[in-house]
């Protein structure tokens, strides 16, 4: 899809062309939808003290913004921007991206159909909480990998306490993979 700057929605143009030039997590979805990250529309963040990740667009991205971009990629299915964010974050801070960004990557890759990439990110996360585990289990369940979900659940309970979302993913995966008897145990 070819989109020029003039075809961006009117309500967001002022955000892109304002004298302040700030980008917020509210405009991230529009950036992904209008391909701003690949088209290099100039955006700036004047709040230097909030700059965590520097990028080639003249503004810094913090973990909240990265998670917002990854969420927009998950919803739109734009794995190419998601990969760019992944590479960008690794170059900026190294492999330990933190639980929030790591979980967002797992979720994005799983929802975009790249379950092996989601597993790779998940396995390399030095810290994982119940939300990270749920993102991985839900992604596996979504792709019909019920046996893997059951196996990973056993590892999960050693690391974190499962919650309602965990059991929803577990039961859903058992149901969709024909493991009804296994599901009844939970």
C-alpha positions in Angstrom: 0.0 0.0 0.0 1.5 3.3 -1.1 0.5 6.2 1.2 1.8 9.7 1.0 2.0 12.2 3.8 -1.0 14.1 2.5 -3.3 11.1 2.7 -2.8 10.6 6.5 -5.9 11.3 8.5 -6.6 14.9 9.3 -6.7 14.4 13.1 -3.2 12.9 13.2 -1.5 15.3 10.7 -1.1 17.9 13.4 0.7 15.4 15.5 3.1 14.6 12.7 3.7 18.2 11.7 3.4 20.0 15.0 6.1 22.4 16.0 6.7 20.2 19.1 7.0 17.1 16.9 6.3 14.8 19.8 5.2 11.2 19.3 3.0 9.6 21.9 1.8 6.0 22.5 -1.6 7.3 21.2 -0.2 8.0 17.7 1.8 4.7 17.5 -1.1 2.8 16.0 -1.5 5.4 13.3 2.3 5.2 12.6 2.0 1.5 12.0 -1.1 1.8 10.0 0.4 4.4 7.7 3.8 2.8 7.5 5.6 5.7 9.1 8.4 3.5 10.5 9.5 2.4 7.0 8.8 5.7 5.2 10.8 7.6 7.7 8.3 10.4 8.4 10.2 12.8 10.6 9.0 12.7 14.2 10.7 14.0 17.3 10.4 13.6 21.0 11.5 16.8 22.9 11.5 15.0 26.2 15.1 14.0 26.3 14.9 12.7 29.9 12.4 10.0 28.7 14.6 8.8 26.0 15.5 5.2 26.6 16.0 3.8 23.1 17.4 6.1 20.4 16.4 5.4 16.8 17.1 7.0 13.4 13.9 9.1 13.4 15.1 11.8 15.8 13.1 10.6 18.8 13.6 8.0 21.5 11.5 5.0 22.2 10.9 3.8 25.7 9.6 0.4 26.6 6.0 1.6 26.8 6.2 2.9 23.3 7.9 -0.3 22.0 5.1 -2.4 23.6 2.5 -0.1 21.9 4.1 -0.5 18.5 4.3 -4.3 19.0 0.7 -4.4 20.1 -0.3 -2.5 16.9 1.7 -4.9 14.9 -0.1 -7.8 16.6 -3.4 -6.4 15.8 -2.6 -5.4 12.2 -0.5 -8.6 11.5 2.5 -6.4 10.4 5.3 -8.8 11.3 7.9 -6.8 9.3 7.5 -3.7 11.6 7.5 -6.1 14.6 10.8 -7.6 13.4 12.2 -4.1 13.0 11.2 -3.2 16.6 12.8 -6.5 17.8 16.1 -5.8 16.0 16.1 -2.1 17.0 15.5 -3.0 20.7 18.2 -5.7 20.7 20.7 -3.2 19.1 19.7 -0.5 21.6 19.9 -2.5 24.9 21.1 -6.0 24.1 19.2 -9.3 24.5 17.7 -8.6 28.0 14.8 -6.5 26.8 12.9 -6.8 30.0 9.7 -8.6 30.8 7.3 -6.1 29.1 9.0 -5.9 25.8 9.8 -9.6 25.8 6.2 -10.5 26.4 5.0 -8.1 23.7 7.4 -9.7 21.3 6.2 -13.2 22.2 2.6 -12.0 21.7 3.3 -10.2 18.4 5.2 -13.2 16.9 2.5 -15.7 18.0 -0.4 -13.5 16.7 1.4 -13.0 13.4 1.9 -16.7 12.9 5.6 -16.9 13.8 5.3 -19.4 16.7 8.9 -20.5 16.4 10.1 -16.9 16.7 7.8 -16.5 19.7 9.3 -19.6 21.4 12.8 -18.4 20.7 12.1 -15.0 22.3 10.4 -16.7 25.2 13.2 -19.1 25.8 15.8 -16.3 25.8 13.9 -14.1 28.3 16.0 -14.1 31.5 12.9 -13.2 33.6 9.4 -14.3 32.9 6.2 -13.5 34.9 2.7 -15.0 34.6 1.8 -12.6 31.8 4.8 -13.8 29.7 3.9 -17.4 30.3 0.3 -16.7 29.4 1.3 -15.0 26.2 3.4 -18.1 25.2 0.7 -20.6 26.2 -2.1 -18.7 24.4 0.1 -18.4 21.3 0.8 -22.2 21.3 -2.9 -22.9 21.9 -3.8 -20.6 19.1 -1.6 -22.7 16.8 -3.1 -26.0 17.9 0.0 -27.1 19.9 -1.9 -28.6 22.9 0.7 -31.1 23.8 3.4 -28.5 24.0 1.1 -26.3 26.2 0.6 -29.2 28.6 4.3 -29.8 28.8 5.1 -26.1 29.2 2.4 -25.8 31.9 4.4 -28.3 34.1 7.5 -26.0 33.7 5.4 -22.9 34.4 4.1 -24.0 37.8 7.8 -24.4 38.9 8.5 -20.8 38.0 5.3 -18.8 38.6 1.8 -19.2 39.9 -0.8 -19.8 37.2 -3.9 -17.5 37.0 -7.3 -17.7 35.3 -5.9 -16.8 31.9 -3.4 -19.7 32.2 -6.2 -22.2 32.8 -8.2 -20.7 29.9 -5.3 -21.3 27.5 -4.6 -24.7 29.0 -8.2 -25.9 28.7 -8.6 -24.3 25.2 -5.5 -26.1 24.0 -6.6 -29.4 25.4 -10.1 -29.0 23.8 -8.7 -28.1 20.4 -6.1 -30.8 20.3 -8.4 -33.6 21.4 -6.9 -33.9 24.9 -10.3 -33.7 26.8 -9.3 -36.2 29.4 -6.0 -34.3 30.1 -8.1 -31.1 30.3 -10.4 -32.5 32.9 -7.4 -33.0 35.3 -7.0 -29.2 35.5 
